[in-house]
Amino acid sequence: MNMQNDISSASIAKCVSRALRLELETYPKPGLVSRVDKGSHPDMDAECFLDSIACLEPFFLLLAEAGAERCSLCRLQEIGIAAEAAMLSATGGRNTHRGAIFSLGLLAAAAGRRAGGDFSPGISLGKIVAECWGGEMALPGELPCVSDGISMCHRHGISGARGEAKKGFSSVYGTGLPALGIAGVDFSEACVQAFFELLAFCEDTTLLKRGGEHGWNFARSEARRFLDAGGVLREGWKDEAVAIHHVFVERNLTAGGVADLLSATLFVHQMEADPHAPR
């Protein structure tokens, strides 16, 4: 299928890689790996994440191509499984981007589908995901506990990343993108604001696994306290955000699901703000 508007599968994949690098560079991001430190992940560092991003780019290209070819969800899952195996090989068995492969893989496929001409440029990638593959996607409650994420969904009665995708990534469009567009700050600060907004209001099975409901409630409470005080618009915000980060590390808390949503937000921002320039 010919790609329209000069948007190639390769350029879509490059946008995904850039979104993942921007997420890595965002700091402070409580409990998570950045170029500054390892957060609550002593077995990982920024170089490990960069190796993972490099190895995954060809798979996001394949996902965009598959989307353009009107593939089934099953085909996307096959590519995702191969991507996960490559990630584990590149990182020595460390899970750097399993959740991102799922969320950004669907959004990359949607970008390919839209570029292939099945949808007008004004249709959001989230809507395309929901319309094209949402009906095929089982929610955690319909599945056996084959992963930590699904187990957490069963235990706490939430829908997790699958529910997010079936709803067309409503957290990206309703929370992440508006926060990223906050006026009066530079883009790196807006990324921090978007992270805290997502942390305050979105589900995260990684937080539930690490800290249970108590840890998840604590994390959301800290995020809301930061936002209620003015977020990144407040003087001295960075010191406060770093202090929250250090408390997360002390408590062994980390928000991998929120990091995935931030990456998804950053990808959608690129594709829907300026789809011709992967940068």
N, C-alpha and C positions, 0 to 999 in steps of 0.2 A: 504494500500500500504506500502511495506517495505521501510524504509528510507535507503539510501545508504551512504557510507563514514562515518558511525557512527555519522551522524548529525541528531539529534532527533528534533521533534517539540519543546520539552522543552528547548533544547539548543539554538534554534533559538529565542525563547521567552526571554531567559536570555540575549542574545545578544542585543535584542531590549531594555530591561530594562537598560542594561549597557550604551547603547548609550544615552538614555534619562537622565541618571544620569550624564554622562560626559557633556552633553549639559548644565545641570543645574549648574555644577561646573565651567563651563567656565566663566572667568571674566578677564577684563571688556567686557560686552556684552551690548552695549548702549540701555538703556530703559527696559531691561529685568530682570526678577527675577534671582537671583543667591544665593549662600550661604552667600554672602557679604551683599546684601540689596534687597529691593523689586522692585527696578527700578521704572517704571511708573505704577506699579500695587499695590496700597496701600491695596487692598483687598486680596493679595496673599503673600505667603512667601515660602521659600525652603521646609519647612515641609509639606505644602499643596501639593507641587509638588511631594514630595516623597510618600505621601499617594496615590496620583493619579497613580504614576508609579507602586506601589505595587498592586493596585487593577486591573491594566490593564494587567499585565503579563499573567494571565490565558487566556485572550482574544487573545493575540498575539500567544499563543500556539494553540488556536482553528483556528486562521487564517492560521498558518503554516500547520496544519493538513488539512484544507480545500483546501489549495493550492496543497498539495500532492495528494489529491483526485480529482484533475482536476475540481474544482468547477467553477461555473459561477460567474460573477461579482455580481449578485444579492445575492448570498449566502454570499459573502464577505461583502456586504453592510448590511445584516441582523446581522452579527456578530459585525460589526462596530457600528451599532445603539445600540446594547446591551452594547458594551464597553463604549459608550458615556454616557448611562444612569448610568452605574456603576461609571464612573468618576464623574459625577455630584453628585451622592449620597455620594461618598467618600470625596468630596471637599466642600460640602455644597452649591452646585449649581454653583461653579466657573469653568470656562472653562480653564483648565490648558493644555489639550492635544488634543483638537478636531482635529486640523490640523495634529498632529502627528499620531492619530489613522488612518486617511486616508492614509497618505504617507507611514508610517512605516507598516501599515496593509497590503498594497499592496506589499511592499518589503518583509515582512515576509511570505506572501503567495507565492511569487516568490521563496523565499529560500526553502520553503517546496516543491514546484513543482520541483525545481532543485534536491533537495535531494531525491525526489521520483523516479528519474531516467529518467524523460522526457527530460532533457537537460544535456549536458555535463558540468562538473565543470567549464570549461573555459567560458561559456556563462554568461554575466553579468546579475545581477538581474534586472536592468533597462530594458534590452532587453526582458527579460521574461515577465515583467509587460506589456510592449507595445504589445508584440506578443499575450499574452494570454487574456488580458482584455482591451487593448487599443481600440479595435474595438467596444466594448460594452459601452464605456465611452462617455457620452455626454459632450460637451464643454459648458461653462456657457451661451454662446449666444443661445444655444438650450433649455435652461431651464428657468422656471419662477424664480423670485427673492425670493427664499425661505430661503435665508441666507444672512448675511452681506457680506460674501465673494463673493457670486454670484452677489449681488447687486453692489459691487465695480467693479467687472469684467464688468458688463453691462455698468456702468457709465463711465469707463475709457478705455474700449475697449481692455481688456487684457484677457488672458486665465487662469491665476491663477494656483492653485494646480492641477486642472484637466488637463490643458494643459501640465504642467510639467510631470505628470504621463503618458499621452498619448505619449509624446516624449521620454519615457524611462528614465526620470529623468536626462536630459542632463545637468542641472545645477550641479547636484551632481558629475557627471563624468567629466564634462568639467571645473568646477570651484572649487567645494568643495574638491574633492580628490587631485588634484594637489597642492592646498594650504596646505592641511593637510600634504603633503609630503615635505614641505619646509625644506631645509637642514640648519643645524647649530642652531636649537632651540629645546627646549624640547617639549613634546607632548602637554602640556597645553598651551604653547605659540602658537603652530601650530593651535590649536583649535580657538584661538582668530584671527589668520591670516585668517583662513577659514571663520570665521563669517564675517569679514570685506570684504573679497572678494565676498561672497555671497550677502552681503548688497549692495555692489557697483553695482552689475550687474543683480540682480534677481528681479522679481516682488514680491510685498508684499501687500496683500489686507488689512492687519492690519494697516500698515503705512498709506495707503490711507484712511482708515476709521478714524484714529486718526487725521491725518494732512492734508488730501486732497493731491492734486498734489504738492502743495507748500511744504508740509511737507515731502512727498516722495522724491522730488527733493533735498531738503535740506539734508535728510539722506544720499542719494547716494553721494551727493557732499562731505559731511564730510568723508564718507568712502573712497572715491577716494583720498581725500587730505591726509588722514592717510596713505594709501597705496603708494601714489606717494612719500611720504617722507621717505619711506623705510619699512613701516609696523612694524612688531615685530623685524625686523633686525636692526632697528634704536635705537641708545642709547637714553634712556628716553622714549621709546615708551609707557610704561604703564601709565605714568603720562598723556600723551596726550590722550590715549584711555579712561582713567577715566574721563578726562575733557569732552570728547565727550559724554560719558555716562551721566554726570550730566546735560549737555545741553539738551539731549533727555528727561530727567526727567522734567526739567523746562518747556519744550515745550509739555509735555505729549505725547511724541512719543514712540512707541515700535514696534518691528519688529518680530511679532510672526511667520510669514511665513518664515523668514530667520532662526529663531530658529528651525523650523521644518526641513528645508533643512540641517541645521547643524547636527541635530539628524540623519537624513537619511544618510548623509555622514559618520557619525561615525559608523552607523550600517553596511553600505556597506563595509567600511574599515575593520571591524572585519570579516565579512563573506567572503570577497574576498582576504584578506591578510592571514588570518589564520582561515579557516572555522571550524576546529576541536575544537577550544578552545574558548568558549564563555567568559571565564574569569570573 
